[in-house]
Amino acid sequence: MNTERPLLQFHHVSKAYGQKLALNDISLKLPKGKIIGLLGPNGSGKTTLIKLINDLLQPSFGEIVIDGLRPGQETKALVSYLPDTTYLNDYMKVKDVIALFQDFYTDFDIQRAYDLLAALMIDPATKLKNLSKGNKEKVQLILVMSRRAKLYVLDEPIAGVDPAARDYILNTIISNYSPESSVLISTHLISDIEPVLDQVIFLNQGQIVLHEDVDSLRQQYGQSIDQLFREQFRAY
C-alpha cells in the first residue's frame, strides 16, 4: 500500500467567474515521478486549473495542496510554469534572460540551460525579437525545464514548435525531471505527447470525466489515448 503523500491535491475545488462555473467540485491527487496529460476541449477548464496551481487565481471553494503547502509564495519555489503565451521581453538577449532566471530562482541550473540551447542550436547572444516563434517557445521551455522544481506545469509546450523539434523537446521533458517531481502537460497535440505520458486527466465542462494510468486505458479500451479522447469528445 502506497502511503506517500501526493505531490498535488485538489479537494472539492470549484472556481466561478460570476455565474459561470469554470471548475465544478474537482478532486484529484497526482503522485510524484509521473508525466500527466491534462486533456480537454476548449473551455473545459484546463487553463483555470493551471492558474489555480500557480496561485494566479483563487478557488471559489475547496482547497489545493502542493507538496503539503497551499498555493502561495512558498509554492512558487516548487512549481515551474510554462504559460501558453510569450512573457519575455523581446529586446533581451537569450543569455540575459538566462541570467535573470538564475538570479530569480535558486534551483535554476544554468549549465543545463546552456546545454539545451546548444542542442537546439540557439545562439545565446541573439535577441528574442530576432528568434522565430518556435525558437522563442523553445527558449521558454528551456528556462522552465532548467529549474529543479517539484512540479512542472506546461501549457501547450509544443504548439508552435516544428514537428522536427517536438521529439527533442519531449525527450528534454522526460530527461529533466526526477522521481521526486512530476510534469503536468496541457495540450491539444495528444498523439505527439502520448508516448511520454504515464497518466491522463480528461476534463470537460469543468469536471474530471477520467483520470487513469495510460497503460490501463490502452488495455481496457484497446485504443490509443488520442483515439479515446476523440471518441469521448466527438460531440463537443
C-alpha positions in Angstrom: 0.0 0.0 0.0 1.4 3.4 -1.1 1.2 5.9 1.8 3.5 8.5 0.2 1.9 12.0 0.2 0.6 13.1 -3.2 2.6 15.9 -4.9 -0.6 17.8 -5.8 -4.1 17.5 -4.3 -7.3 19.2 -5.2 -10.0 18.8 -2.6 -13.5 19.7 -3.9 -12.3 22.7 -5.8 -14.7 25.0 -7.7 -14.0 28.2 -9.5 -16.7 30.6 -10.6 -16.5 33.6 -12.8 -19.7 35.4 -11.9 -22.5 33.0 -12.5 -20.3 30.7 -14.7 -18.6 27.7 -13.1 -15.2 27.1 -14.8 -14.4 24.2 -12.4 -17.1 22.3 -10.6 -16.1 20.3 -7.4 -12.7 19.0 -8.7 -10.9 16.4 -6.6 -7.7 14.8 -7.7 -4.4 13.5 -6.4 -1.2 13.5 -8.5 1.8 11.4 -7.4 5.5 12.2 -7.7 7.6 10.8 -10.6 4.9 10.9 -13.3 4.2 12.8 -16.6 0.5 13.6 -16.7 -1.5 14.8 -19.6 -4.3 17.4 -18.9 -6.6 17.0 -21.8 -10.0 18.5 -22.8 -11.8 20.6 -25.4 -11.6 24.4 -25.5 -13.4 25.8 -22.5 -13.1 22.7 -20.4 -11.4 24.4 -17.5 -7.7 23.4 -18.2 -6.3 27.0 -18.0 -8.3 27.8 -14.9 -6.9 24.6 -13.2 -3.4 25.6 -14.2 -3.8 29.1 -12.9 -5.1 27.9 -9.6 -2.0 25.7 -9.2 0.2 28.7 -9.9 -1.6 30.9 -7.5 -2.7 33.2 -10.3 -6.4 32.6 -9.3 -8.0 31.8 -6.0 -10.6 28.9 -5.8 -14.2 29.9 -5.0 -14.5 26.8 -2.9 -12.2 23.9 -1.8 -8.5 23.5 -1.1 -5.4 23.0 -3.2 -2.2 21.5 -1.6 1.2 21.3 -3.3 3.7 19.1 -1.5 1.9 19.8 1.7 1.6 23.6 1.1 -1.3 25.8 -0.1 -0.5 27.8 -3.2 1.4 31.0 -2.4 4.9 32.4 -2.2 6.3 29.2 -0.8 4.9 27.0 -3.6 6.4 29.3 -6.3 9.7 27.7 -5.4 8.2 24.2 -6.0 6.3 24.9 -9.3 7.9 25.7 -12.6 5.3 27.1 -15.0 5.3 27.5 -18.8 2.3 29.6 -19.9 0.8 29.3 -23.3 1.7 32.9 -24.2 5.1 34.6 -24.6 6.0 36.6 -21.5 9.6 37.5 -22.2 10.9 41.0 -23.2 11.6 40.9 -26.9 14.6 43.2 -26.6 16.5 41.0 -24.2 19.2 38.6 -25.3 18.7 34.9 -24.6 21.8 34.9 -22.3 20.3 37.9 -20.4 17.0 36.0 -19.8 19.0 33.0 -18.5 20.9 35.3 -16.1 17.6 36.8 -15.0 16.2 33.3 -14.2 19.5 32.4 -12.4 19.1 35.4 -10.2 15.4 34.8 -9.6 15.3 31.0 -8.9 17.8 29.4 -6.6 17.0 26.0 -8.2 17.9 27.2 -11.7 20.6 25.1 -13.4 22.5 27.4 -15.7 24.7 24.7 -17.2 21.6 22.7 -18.1 20.1 25.7 -19.8 23.2 26.3 -22.0 23.4 22.6 -22.9 19.8 22.7 -24.1 20.4 25.9 -26.1 23.4 24.3 -27.8 21.5 21.1 -28.6 18.7 23.2 -30.2 21.3 25.4 -32.0 20.1 28.7 -30.4 22.7 31.4 -30.1 22.6 32.9 -26.5 23.7 36.2 -27.9 20.6 36.5 -30.1 17.9 39.0 -29.1 14.5 37.3 -28.6 12.9 39.6 -31.2 15.1 38.1 -33.8 14.1 34.5 -33.0 11.3 32.7 -34.8 8.1 32.0 -32.8 9.1 28.3 -32.5 12.6 29.2 -31.1 11.1 31.7 -28.6 8.9 28.9 -27.3 11.9 26.6 -27.1 13.7 29.2 -25.1 10.8 29.5 -22.7 10.7 25.7 -22.3 14.4 25.6 -21.6 14.0 28.2 -18.9 11.2 26.2 -17.3 12.9 22.8 -17.5 16.3 24.1 -16.3 14.8 24.6 -12.8 15.0 21.7 -10.4 11.4 22.0 -9.4 8.9 19.6 -7.8 6.1 20.2 -10.3 6.5 21.3 -13.9 3.2 22.8 -15.4 3.4 23.1 -19.1 0.6 24.8 -21.0 0.8 23.8 -24.7 4.6 23.4 -24.7 4.9 22.1 -28.4 2.0 24.1 -30.0 4.3 26.4 -32.0 7.2 24.1 -32.5 8.0 22.5 -35.8 7.5 18.7 -35.8 11.2 18.0 -36.2 11.9 19.6 -32.8 9.0 18.0 -31.0 10.7 14.7 -30.3 13.7 16.6 -28.9 11.6 18.8 -26.7 9.6 15.8 -25.4 12.9 14.0 -24.6 14.0 17.1 -22.8 10.9 17.0 -20.7 11.5 13.3 -19.9 15.2 13.6 -19.1 14.9 16.8 -16.9 12.5 15.7 -14.2 13.3 13.4 -11.3 11.5 10.6 -9.4 10.7 13.3 -6.8 9.0 15.6 -9.4 6.1 15.4 -11.8 5.1 17.1 -15.1 1.6 18.2 -15.9 1.2 18.9 -19.6 -1.9 20.6 -21.1 -2.1 20.1 -24.9 -4.3 19.5 -27.9 -1.5 17.6 -29.7 -2.3 14.4 -27.9 -0.7 12.0 -30.4 2.6 13.8 -30.2 2.8 13.6 -26.4 1.1 10.3 -25.8 4.4 8.3 -25.9 5.7 10.1 -22.9 2.6 10.1 -20.7 2.1 8.0 -17.6 -1.4 9.2 -16.7 -4.1 11.3 -18.3 -6.8 13.6 -16.9 -9.8 14.2 -19.2 -11.5 17.4 -18.3 -14.9 18.6 -19.7 -17.2 21.4 -18.7 -15.3 22.0 -15.5 -15.3 18.4 -14.3 -13.0 15.4 -14.4 -14.5 12.7 -16.5 -11.5 10.4 -16.4 -8.2 10.1 -14.5 -6.3 6.9 -15.1 -2.9 5.4 -16.0 -2.3 5.4 -19.7 -1.3 1.7 -19.9 -4.5 0.7 -18.1 -6.6 2.7 -20.5 -5.0 1.3 -23.6 -5.5 -2.2 -22.3 -9.1 -1.6 -21.2 -10.3 0.1 -24.4 -7.9 -1.3 -27.0 -7.3 2.2 -28.3 -4.6 4.9 -28.2 -5.2 7.8 -25.9 -5.7 10.1 -28.9 -8.4 7.7 -30.3 -10.1 7.5 -26.8 -10.1 11.3 -26.5 -11.6 11.8 -29.9 -14.3 9.3 -29.1 -15.0 10.8 -25.7 -15.4 14.3 -27.0 -16.6 13.8 -30.6 -19.9 15.5 -29.6 -18.0 18.6 -28.5 
